[in-house]
Amino acid sequence: GDLVSVYDKFGHRVGTGLFNPRAKMPLRVVVHSGEPIGEEYFELAIRCAVALRKDMFKLDEQTDAWRVINSDGDGLSGLTIDRYADVLYCDVYSLGVFQRLPKWLPLLHELLGTKHARVHVDHDLGSLEGIKPSQMKEITSTAPDKVRIREGGVKYEVDFAEGHKTGFFCDQRDNRRRFGQLVKGARVLDLCCYTGGFAINAALGGATEITAVDLDEAVITQGRRNANLNQVSPNKLKWVHADAFAYARQMQ
């Protein structure tokens, strides 16, 4: 978990990274530079990542659900954080990140105005990295299992316990909005619909008939709740619990 200097075969410093010899990825380089880097780097990286989203992209103006930290893309290899209203959902893939996260969370809450954090570590990966389940409880504050978010004019409920990945697919935000603008008067089929992001945008965008299909019964139930949150009529949006590929073959 230590922050180490990285040298090439000639003895020249080429970067700085987090080291864990027992991990599948023993070295996670966070900076490619000959300059010495210390622990202060991480606070700078966090501040830059948040400023990019808040100040440049101005995501807060359109949604309260967005990716705060995108692992290597933000120079924080082994950490993904999504913000959902006042909850931070942290996916951790590195022992070095896990050790430091308790120090980073207060800064993140201060910058984002959030209050709670949920920390997730894959069981098998955690075993490889040396992250113990008991340590998980020590750094995770009491957070709700569900939270409501807004994305443009659309409302969603995110279920951390039953949801996939970090609970919601923030990366499809622009696609959901654009799709809703294209389908007025259309009949829409949403295969592998998850909790209804595209289907609900289609309904609000004026589609006449939407069929949303997913194999996961829990997310279908969640999708129905999301439709109710947005006052979408059950007559317009039909939910189907089925294997999307088998369903598609039978449609004709």
ChimeraX commands (.cxc) that place a marker at each C-alpha (Angstrom):
marker #1 position 0.00,0.00,0.00 radius 0.5
marker #1 position 2.98,2.34,0.14 radius 0.5
marker #1 position 3.55,5.22,-2.25 radius 0.5
marker #1 position 6.79,4.30,-4.06 radius 0.5
marker #1 position 9.10,5.82,-6.63 radius 0.5
marker #1 position 9.38,4.00,-9.96 radius 0.5
marker #1 position 12.67,3.74,-11.84 radius 0.5
marker #1 position 13.61,2.45,-15.26 radius 0.5
marker #1 position 16.43,-0.05,-15.84 radius 0.5
marker #1 position 18.95,2.81,-16.04 radius 0.5
marker #1 position 18.04,4.07,-12.58 radius 0.5
marker #1 position 16.11,7.11,-13.77 radius 0.5
marker #1 position 12.97,8.06,-11.85 radius 0.5
marker #1 position 10.00,7.76,-14.22 radius 0.5
marker #1 position 7.01,7.97,-11.90 radius 0.5
marker #1 position 5.29,7.37,-8.58 radius 0.5
marker #1 position 2.74,4.70,-7.71 radius 0.5
marker #1 position 1.00,2.56,-5.12 radius 0.5
marker #1 position 2.68,-0.79,-4.50 radius 0.5
marker #1 position 1.20,-4.08,-3.32 radius 0.5
marker #1 position 3.26,-7.19,-4.21 radius 0.5
marker #1 position 0.40,-9.63,-3.54 radius 0.5
marker #1 position -2.05,-7.93,-5.92 radius 0.5
marker #1 position -2.76,-8.91,-9.51 radius 0.5
marker #1 position -1.70,-5.38,-10.41 radius 0.5
marker #1 position 1.29,-4.96,-8.05 radius 0.5
marker #1 position 2.11,-1.41,-9.11 radius 0.5
marker #1 position -0.46,1.27,-9.86 radius 0.5
marker #1 position 1.37,4.29,-11.28 radius 0.5
marker #1 position -0.44,7.52,-10.43 radius 0.5
marker #1 position 2.07,10.02,-11.87 radius 0.5
marker #1 position 4.43,9.63,-14.84 radius 0.5
marker #1 position 7.13,12.14,-13.96 radius 0.5
marker #1 position 10.74,12.37,-12.87 radius 0.5
marker #1 position 9.76,14.78,-10.10 radius 0.5
marker #1 position 9.44,13.39,-6.55 radius 0.5
marker #1 position 5.79,13.08,-5.51 radius 0.5
marker #1 position 4.48,12.78,-1.94 radius 0.5
marker #1 position 1.14,12.09,-0.27 radius 0.5
marker #1 position 0.06,15.68,-0.93 radius 0.5
marker #1 position -0.46,14.63,-4.57 radius 0.5
marker #1 position -3.71,12.85,-3.73 radius 0.5
marker #1 position -5.46,15.91,-2.31 radius 0.5
marker #1 position -4.48,17.86,-5.43 radius 0.5
marker #1 position -5.81,15.08,-7.69 radius 0.5
marker #1 position -9.13,14.98,-5.80 radius 0.5
marker #1 position -9.53,18.75,-5.98 radius 0.5
marker #1 position -8.77,18.76,-9.72 radius 0.5
marker #1 position -11.27,15.96,-10.39 radius 0.5
marker #1 position -14.07,17.73,-8.52 radius 0.5
marker #1 position -13.27,21.11,-10.10 radius 0.5
marker #1 position -13.44,19.57,-13.59 radius 0.5
marker #1 position -17.00,18.33,-12.96 radius 0.5
marker #1 position -18.31,21.28,-10.96 radius 0.5
marker #1 position -16.56,24.29,-12.46 radius 0.5
marker #1 position -15.89,23.31,-16.07 radius 0.5
marker #1 position -18.69,20.83,-16.89 radius 0.5
marker #1 position -21.11,22.43,-14.37 radius 0.5
marker #1 position -22.78,19.08,-13.78 radius 0.5
marker #1 position -24.55,20.30,-10.63 radius 0.5
marker #1 position -26.75,22.49,-12.81 radius 0.5
marker #1 position -28.30,19.47,-14.55 radius 0.5
marker #1 position -28.00,16.56,-12.12 radius 0.5
marker #1 position -26.99,15.49,-8.63 radius 0.5
marker #1 position -25.68,12.12,-9.87 radius 0.5
marker #1 position -22.28,12.04,-11.54 radius 0.5
marker #1 position -18.92,10.32,-11.49 radius 0.5
marker #1 position -16.59,12.20,-9.17 radius 0.5
marker #1 position -13.46,10.06,-9.50 radius 0.5
marker #1 position -12.74,7.93,-12.57 radius 0.5
marker #1 position -9.74,5.85,-11.43 radius 0.5
marker #1 position -6.73,6.25,-13.77 radius 0.5
marker #1 position -8.52,8.97,-15.74 radius 0.5
marker #1 position -8.18,11.22,-12.69 radius 0.5
marker #1 position -4.78,9.98,-11.55 radius 0.5
marker #1 position -6.32,7.91,-8.73 radius 0.5
marker #1 position -5.82,4.36,-9.97 radius 0.5
marker #1 position -7.94,1.84,-8.10 radius 0.5
marker #1 position -10.75,4.19,-7.06 radius 0.5
marker #1 position -14.11,4.95,-8.66 radius 0.5
marker #1 position -16.57,7.27,-6.90 radius 0.5
marker #1 position -20.08,8.15,-8.02 radius 0.5
marker #1 position -22.06,10.87,-6.28 radius 0.5
marker #1 position -25.79,10.27,-5.76 radius 0.5
marker #1 position -27.47,13.25,-4.04 radius 0.5
marker #1 position -25.75,13.35,-0.62 radius 0.5
marker #1 position -24.19,9.85,-0.87 radius 0.5
marker #1 position -20.79,8.91,-2.29 radius 0.5
marker #1 position -20.56,5.34,-3.60 radius 0.5
marker #1 position -16.91,4.30,-3.59 radius 0.5
marker #1 position -15.68,1.26,-5.54 radius 0.5
marker #1 position -12.19,0.35,-4.32 radius 0.5
marker #1 position -9.79,-1.92,-6.21 radius 0.5
marker #1 position -6.52,-1.18,-4.40 radius 0.5
marker #1 position -5.21,-1.70,-0.87 radius 0.5
marker #1 position -3.27,1.57,-1.07 radius 0.5
marker #1 position -6.44,3.48,-1.93 radius 0.5
marker #1 position -8.40,1.66,0.79 radius 0.5
marker #1 position -5.83,2.66,3.42 radius 0.5
marker #1 position -6.08,6.34,2.45 radius 0.5
marker #1 position -9.80,6.64,1.78 radius 0.5
marker #1 position -10.75,7.58,5.39 radius 0.5
marker #1 position -8.51,10.68,5.04 radius 0.5
marker #1 position -9.96,11.56,1.63 radius 0.5
marker #1 position -13.66,11.26,2.45 radius 0.5
marker #1 position -13.89,14.40,4.68 radius 0.5
marker #1 position -12.31,16.44,1.86 radius 0.5
marker #1 position -14.72,14.99,-0.69 radius 0.5
marker #1 position -17.73,15.74,1.53 radius 0.5
marker #1 position -16.48,19.30,2.00 radius 0.5
marker #1 position -16.03,19.87,-1.74 radius 0.5
marker #1 position -19.29,18.21,-2.79 radius 0.5
marker #1 position -21.66,18.97,0.08 radius 0.5
marker #1 position -22.34,15.26,0.59 radius 0.5
marker #1 position -22.92,13.57,3.96 radius 0.5
marker #1 position -22.65,9.80,3.55 radius 0.5
marker #1 position -20.36,7.24,1.95 radius 0.5
marker #1 position -20.79,3.62,0.95 radius 0.5
marker #1 position -17.59,1.69,0.25 radius 0.5
marker #1 position -17.65,-1.44,-1.91 radius 0.5
marker #1 position -14.81,-3.91,-2.39 radius 0.5
marker #1 position -15.27,-7.03,-4.49 radius 0.5
marker #1 position -14.85,-10.04,-2.20 radius 0.5
marker #1 position -12.31,-11.95,-4.34 radius 0.5
marker #1 position -10.34,-8.84,-5.23 radius 0.5
marker #1 position -10.33,-7.74,-1.60 radius 0.5
marker #1 position -8.85,-11.10,-0.58 radius 0.5
marker #1 position -6.08,-10.74,-3.15 radius 0.5
marker #1 position -5.32,-7.16,-2.15 radius 0.5
marker #1 position -5.38,-7.95,1.59 radius 0.5
marker #1 position -8.43,-5.84,2.42 radius 0.5
marker #1 position -10.27,-7.31,5.41 radius 0.5
marker #1 position -14.09,-7.09,5.69 radius 0.5
marker #1 position -13.80,-5.79,9.25 radius 0.5
marker #1 position -11.87,-2.77,7.96 radius 0.5
marker #1 position -14.75,-1.96,5.61 radius 0.5
marker #1 position -17.09,-1.19,8.49 radius 0.5
marker #1 position -14.57,1.12,10.11 radius 0.5
marker #1 position -14.42,3.57,7.20 radius 0.5
marker #1 position -18.00,3.50,5.92 radius 0.5
marker #1 position -20.42,5.92,7.53 radius 0.5
marker #1 position -24.07,5.03,7.99 radius 0.5
marker #1 position -25.67,5.61,4.61 radius 0.5
marker #1 position -29.16,4.85,3.25 radius 0.5
marker #1 position -29.75,1.78,1.08 radius 0.5
marker #1 position -31.69,3.91,-1.40 radius 0.5
marker #1 position -31.55,7.52,-2.50 radius 0.5
marker #1 position -33.48,9.67,-4.97 radius 0.5
marker #1 position -31.63,11.61,-7.63 radius 0.5
marker #1 position -32.50,14.03,-10.41 radius 0.5
marker #1 position -31.18,14.08,-13.97 radius 0.5
marker #1 position -32.49,17.00,-15.93 radius 0.5
marker #1 position -36.22,16.87,-15.38 radius 0.5
marker #1 position -36.24,13.14,-14.62 radius 0.5
marker #1 position -36.26,11.55,-11.16 radius 0.5
marker #1 position -34.77,8.17,-10.28 radius 0.5
marker #1 position -34.44,6.06,-7.18 radius 0.5
marker #1 position -31.03,4.40,-6.85 radius 0.5
marker #1 position -30.86,1.15,-4.88 radius 0.5
marker #1 position -27.34,0.45,-3.66 radius 0.5
marker #1 position -28.17,-3.00,-2.34 radius 0.5
marker #1 position -29.98,-4.40,-5.40 radius 0.5
marker #1 position -28.53,-2.25,-8.19 radius 0.5
marker #1 position -25.82,-3.16,-10.68 radius 0.5
marker #1 position -22.32,-1.66,-10.63 radius 0.5
marker #1 position -22.50,1.49,-8.48 radius 0.5
marker #1 position -26.31,1.56,-8.67 radius 0.5
marker #1 position -26.85,3.73,-11.75 radius 0.5
marker #1 position -25.18,4.28,-15.13 radius 0.5
marker #1 position -24.15,7.93,-14.98 radius 0.5
marker #1 position -22.18,7.61,-18.23 radius 0.5
marker #1 position -25.43,7.35,-20.25 radius 0.5
marker #1 position -26.76,10.73,-19.06 radius 0.5
marker #1 position -26.38,12.58,-22.38 radius 0.5
marker #1 position -27.63,9.57,-24.36 radius 0.5
marker #1 position -30.78,9.27,-22.25 radius 0.5
marker #1 position -31.59,12.94,-22.75 radius 0.5
marker #1 position -30.88,12.85,-26.50 radius 0.5
marker #1 position -32.91,9.67,-26.97 radius 0.5
marker #1 position -35.92,11.28,-25.35 radius 0.5
marker #1 position -35.70,14.08,-27.92 radius 0.5
marker #1 position -35.76,11.68,-30.88 radius 0.5
marker #1 position -38.74,9.42,-30.20 radius 0.5
marker #1 position -41.84,11.62,-30.19 radius 0.5
marker #1 position -44.73,9.63,-31.68 radius 0.5
marker #1 position -42.60,6.46,-31.92 radius 0.5
marker #1 position -43.01,2.93,-30.60 radius 0.5
marker #1 position -39.95,2.08,-28.50 radius 0.5
marker #1 position -38.37,-1.21,-27.43 radius 0.5
marker #1 position -35.85,-0.95,-24.56 radius 0.5
marker #1 position -33.98,-4.27,-24.24 radius 0.5
marker #1 position -31.84,-4.84,-21.13 radius 0.5
marker #1 position -33.64,-1.79,-19.78 radius 0.5
marker #1 position -32.21,-1.93,-16.24 radius 0.5
marker #1 position -34.20,0.57,-14.11 radius 0.5
marker #1 position -35.76,2.31,-17.09 radius 0.5
marker #1 position -33.51,5.26,-17.89 radius 0.5
marker #1 position -34.09,5.17,-21.66 radius 0.5
marker #1 position -37.70,3.95,-21.41 radius 0.5
marker #1 position -38.75,6.73,-19.05 radius 0.5
marker #1 position -37.02,9.40,-21.13 radius 0.5
marker #1 position -38.86,8.02,-24.17 radius 0.5
marker #1 position -42.19,8.27,-22.34 radius 0.5
marker #1 position -41.51,11.83,-21.22 radius 0.5
marker #1 position -40.32,12.68,-24.74 radius 0.5
marker #1 position -43.65,11.74,-26.30 radius 0.5
marker #1 position -43.23,8.12,-27.43 radius 0.5
marker #1 position -46.65,6.52,-27.84 radius 0.5
marker #1 position -45.77,3.01,-26.68 radius 0.5
marker #1 position -42.72,1.67,-24.82 radius 0.5
marker #1 position -41.83,-1.92,-23.95 radius 0.5
marker #1 position -39.01,-2.32,-21.42 radius 0.5
marker #1 position -37.44,-5.78,-21.00 radius 0.5
marker #1 position -34.94,-7.08,-18.44 radius 0.5
marker #1 position -34.06,-10.46,-16.89 radius 0.5
marker #1 position -33.49,-9.04,-13.41 radius 0.5
marker #1 position -36.81,-8.94,-11.58 radius 0.5
marker #1 position -35.48,-6.57,-8.91 radius 0.5
marker #1 position -34.52,-3.89,-11.44 radius 0.5
marker #1 position -37.89,-4.24,-13.21 radius 0.5
marker #1 position -39.54,-3.50,-9.85 radius 0.5
marker #1 position -37.22,-0.52,-9.43 radius 0.5
marker #1 position -38.05,0.63,-12.95 radius 0.5
marker #1 position -41.75,0.64,-12.14 radius 0.5
marker #1 position -41.03,2.82,-9.10 radius 0.5
marker #1 position -39.02,5.20,-11.28 radius 0.5
marker #1 position -41.88,5.41,-13.76 radius 0.5
marker #1 position -44.27,6.26,-10.92 radius 0.5
marker #1 position -41.87,8.96,-9.67 radius 0.5
marker #1 position -42.17,10.60,-13.09 radius 0.5
marker #1 position -45.93,10.02,-13.42 radius 0.5
marker #1 position -45.55,7.81,-16.48 radius 0.5
marker #1 position -48.77,5.95,-17.23 radius 0.5
marker #1 position -48.64,2.12,-17.09 radius 0.5
marker #1 position -50.73,2.19,-20.29 radius 0.5
marker #1 position -47.83,3.81,-22.12 radius 0.5
marker #1 position -44.89,1.93,-20.55 radius 0.5
marker #1 position -45.06,-1.87,-20.35 radius 0.5
marker #1 position -42.50,-3.75,-18.23 radius 0.5
marker #1 position -41.53,-7.30,-19.21 radius 0.5
marker #1 position -39.52,-9.64,-16.98 radius 0.5
marker #1 position -37.78,-11.89,-19.51 radius 0.5
marker #1 position -34.47,-12.76,-21.14 radius 0.5
marker #1 position -34.08,-9.95,-23.68 radius 0.5
marker #1 position -32.58,-12.17,-26.39 radius 0.5
marker #1 position -35.24,-14.88,-26.12 radius 0.5
marker #1 position -37.92,-12.18,-26.01 radius 0.5
marker #1 position -36.56,-10.50,-29.12 radius 0.5
marker #1 position -36.56,-13.80,-31.06 radius 0.5
marker #1 position -40.22,-14.33,-30.18 radius 0.5
marker #1 position -41.39,-10.81,-31.03 radius 0.5
marker #1 position -41.80,-11.33,-34.76 radius 0.5
marker link #1:1,2 radius 0.2
marker link #1:2,3 radius 0.2
marker link #1:3,4 radius 0.2
marker link #1:4,5 radius 0.2
marker link #1:5,6 radius 0.2
marker link #1:6,7 radius 0.2
marker link #1:7,8 radius 0.2
marker link #1:8,9 radius 0.2
marker link #1:9,10 radius 0.2
marker link #1:10,11 radius 0.2
marker link #1:11,12 radius 0.2
marker link #1:12,13 radius 0.2
marker link #1:13,14 radius 0.2
marker link #1:14,15 radius 0.2
marker link #1:15,16 radius 0.2
marker link #1:16,17 radius 0.2
marker link #1:17,18 radius 0.2
marker link #1:18,19 radius 0.2
marker link #1:19,20 radius 0.2
marker link #1:20,21 radius 0.2
marker link #1:21,22 radius 0.2
marker link #1:22,23 radius 0.2
marker link #1:23,24 radius 0.2
marker link #1:24,25 radius 0.2
marker link #1:25,26 radius 0.2
marker link #1:26,27 radius 0.2
marker link #1:27,28 radius 0.2
marker link #1:28,29 radius 0.2
marker link #1:29,30 radius 0.2
marker link #1:30,31 radius 0.2
marker link #1:31,32 radius 0.2
marker link #1:32,33 radius 0.2
marker link #1:33,34 radius 0.2
marker link #1:34,35 radius 0.2
marker link #1:35,36 radius 0.2
marker link #1:36,37 radius 0.2
marker link #1:37,38 radius 0.2
marker link #1:38,39 radius 0.2
marker link #1:39,40 radius 0.2
marker link #1:40,41 radius 0.2
marker link #1:41,42 radius 0.2
marker link #1:42,43 radius 0.2
marker link #1:43,44 radius 0.2
marker link #1:44,45 radius 0.2
marker link #1:45,46 radius 0.2
marker link #1:46,47 radius 0.2
marker link #1:47,48 radius 0.2
marker link #1:48,49 radius 0.2
marker link #1:49,50 radius 0.2
marker link #1:50,51 radius 0.2
marker link #1:51,52 radius 0.2
marker link #1:52,53 radius 0.2
marker link #1:53,54 radius 0.2
marker link #1:54,55 radius 0.2
marker link #1:55,56 radius 0.2
marker link #1:56,57 radius 0.2
marker link #1:57,58 radius 0.2
marker link #1:58,59 radius 0.2
marker link #1:59,60 radius 0.2
marker link #1:60,61 radius 0.2
marker link #1:61,62 radius 0.2
marker link #1:62,63 radius 0.2
marker link #1:63,64 radius 0.2
marker link #1:64,65 radius 0.2
marker link #1:65,66 radius 0.2
marker link #1:66,67 radius 0.2
marker link #1:67,68 radius 0.2
marker link #1:68,69 radius 0.2
marker link #1:69,70 radius 0.2
marker link #1:70,71 radius 0.2
marker link #1:71,72 radius 0.2
marker link #1:72,73 radius 0.2
marker link #1:73,74 radius 0.2
marker link #1:74,75 radius 0.2
marker link #1:75,76 radius 0.2
marker link #1:76,77 radius 0.2
marker link #1:77,78 radius 0.2
marker link #1:78,79 radius 0.2
marker link #1:79,80 radius 0.2
marker link #1:80,81 radius 0.2
marker link #1:81,82 radius 0.2
marker link #1:82,83 radius 0.2
marker link #1:83,84 radius 0.2
marker link #1:84,85 radius 0.2
marker link #1:85,86 radius 0.2
marker link #1:86,87 radius 0.2
marker link #1:87,88 radius 0.2
marker link #1:88,89 radius 0.2
marker link #1:89,90 radius 0.2
marker link #1:90,91 radius 0.2
marker link #1:91,92 radius 0.2
marker link #1:92,93 radius 0.2
marker link #1:93,94 radius 0.2
marker link #1:94,95 radius 0.2
marker link #1:95,96 radius 0.2
marker link #1:96,97 radius 0.2
marker link #1:97,98 radius 0.2
marker link #1:98,99 radius 0.2
marker link #1:99,100 radius 0.2
marker link #1:100,101 radius 0.2
marker link #1:101,102 radius 0.2
marker link #1:102,103 radius 0.2
marker link #1:103,104 radius 0.2
marker link #1:104,105 radius 0.2
marker link #1:105,106 radius 0.2
marker link #1:106,107 radius 0.2
marker link #1:107,108 radius 0.2
marker link #1:108,109 radius 0.2
marker link #1:109,110 radius 0.2
marker link #1:110,111 radius 0.2
marker link #1:111,112 radius 0.2
marker link #1:112,113 radius 0.2
marker link #1:113,114 radius 0.2
marker link #1:114,115 radius 0.2
marker link #1:115,116 radius 0.2
marker link #1:116,117 radius 0.2
marker link #1:117,118 radius 0.2
marker link #1:118,119 radius 0.2
marker link #1:119,120 radius 0.2
marker link #1:120,121 radius 0.2
marker link #1:121,122 radius 0.2
marker link #1:122,123 radius 0.2
marker link #1:123,124 radius 0.2
marker link #1:124,125 radius 0.2
marker link #1:125,126 radius 0.2
marker link #1:126,127 radius 0.2
marker link #1:127,128 radius 0.2
marker link #1:128,129 radius 0.2
marker link #1:129,130 radius 0.2
marker link #1:130,131 radius 0.2
marker link #1:131,132 radius 0.2
marker link #1:132,133 radius 0.2
marker link #1:133,134 radius 0.2
marker link #1:134,135 radius 0.2
marker link #1:135,136 radius 0.2
marker link #1:136,137 radius 0.2
marker link #1:137,138 radius 0.2
marker link #1:138,139 radius 0.2
marker link #1:139,140 radius 0.2
marker link #1:140,141 radius 0.2
marker link #1:141,142 radius 0.2
marker link #1:142,143 radius 0.2
marker link #1:143,144 radius 0.2
marker link #1:144,145 radius 0.2
marker link #1:145,146 radius 0.2
marker link #1:146,147 radius 0.2
marker link #1:147,148 radius 0.2
marker link #1:148,149 radius 0.2
marker link #1:149,150 radius 0.2
marker link #1:150,151 radius 0.2
marker link #1:151,152 radius 0.2
marker link #1:152,153 radius 0.2
marker link #1:153,154 radius 0.2
marker link #1:154,155 radius 0.2
marker link #1:155,156 radius 0.2
marker link #1:156,157 radius 0.2
marker link #1:157,158 radius 0.2
marker link #1:158,159 radius 0.2
marker link #1:159,160 radius 0.2
marker link #1:160,161 radius 0.2
marker link #1:161,162 radius 0.2
marker link #1:162,163 radius 0.2
marker link #1:163,164 radius 0.2
marker link #1:164,165 radius 0.2
marker link #1:165,166 radius 0.2
marker link #1:166,167 radius 0.2
marker link #1:167,168 radius 0.2
marker link #1:168,169 radius 0.2
marker link #1:169,170 radius 0.2
marker link #1:170,171 radius 0.2
marker link #1:171,172 radius 0.2
marker link #1:172,173 radius 0.2
marker link #1:173,174 radius 0.2
marker link #1:174,175 radius 0.2
marker link #1:175,176 radius 0.2
marker link #1:176,177 radius 0.2
marker link #1:177,178 radius 0.2
marker link #1:178,179 radius 0.2
marker link #1:179,180 radius 0.2
marker link #1:180,181 radius 0.2
marker link #1:181,182 radius 0.2
marker link #1:182,183 radius 0.2
marker link #1:183,184 radius 0.2
marker link #1:184,185 radius 0.2
marker link #1:185,186 radius 0.2
marker link #1:186,187 radius 0.2
marker link #1:187,188 radius 0.2
marker link #1:188,189 radius 0.2
marker link #1:189,190 radius 0.2
marker link #1:190,191 radius 0.2
marker link #1:191,192 radius 0.2
marker link #1:192,193 radius 0.2
marker link #1:193,194 radius 0.2
marker link #1:194,195 radius 0.2
marker link #1:195,196 radius 0.2
marker link #1:196,197 radius 0.2
marker link #1:197,198 radius 0.2
marker link #1:198,199 radius 0.2
marker link #1:199,200 radius 0.2
marker link #1:200,201 radius 0.2
marker link #1:201,202 radius 0.2
marker link #1:202,203 radius 0.2
marker link #1:203,204 radius 0.2
marker link #1:204,205 radius 0.2
marker link #1:205,206 radius 0.2
marker link #1:206,207 radius 0.2
marker link #1:207,208 radius 0.2
marker link #1:208,209 radius 0.2
marker link #1:209,210 radius 0.2
marker link #1:210,211 radius 0.2
marker link #1:211,212 radius 0.2
marker link #1:212,213 radius 0.2
marker link #1:213,214 radius 0.2
marker link #1:214,215 radius 0.2
marker link #1:215,216 radius 0.2
marker link #1:216,217 radius 0.2
marker link #1:217,218 radius 0.2
marker link #1:218,219 radius 0.2
marker link #1:219,220 radius 0.2
marker link #1:220,221 radius 0.2
marker link #1:221,222 radius 0.2
marker link #1:222,223 radius 0.2
marker link #1:223,224 radius 0.2
marker link #1:224,225 radius 0.2
marker link #1:225,226 radius 0.2
marker link #1:226,227 radius 0.2
marker link #1:227,228 radius 0.2
marker link #1:228,229 radius 0.2
marker link #1:229,230 radius 0.2
marker link #1:230,231 radius 0.2
marker link #1:231,232 radius 0.2
marker link #1:232,233 radius 0.2
marker link #1:233,234 radius 0.2
marker link #1:234,235 radius 0.2
marker link #1:235,236 radius 0.2
marker link #1:236,237 radius 0.2
marker link #1:237,238 radius 0.2
marker link #1:238,239 radius 0.2
marker link #1:239,240 radius 0.2
marker link #1:240,241 radius 0.2
marker link #1:241,242 radius 0.2
marker link #1:242,243 radius 0.2
marker link #1:243,244 radius 0.2
marker link #1:244,245 radius 0.2
marker link #1:245,246 radius 0.2
marker link #1:246,247 radius 0.2
marker link #1:247,248 radius 0.2
marker link #1:248,249 radius 0.2
marker link #1:249,250 radius 0.2
marker link #1:250,251 radius 0.2
marker link #1:251,252 radius 0.2
view
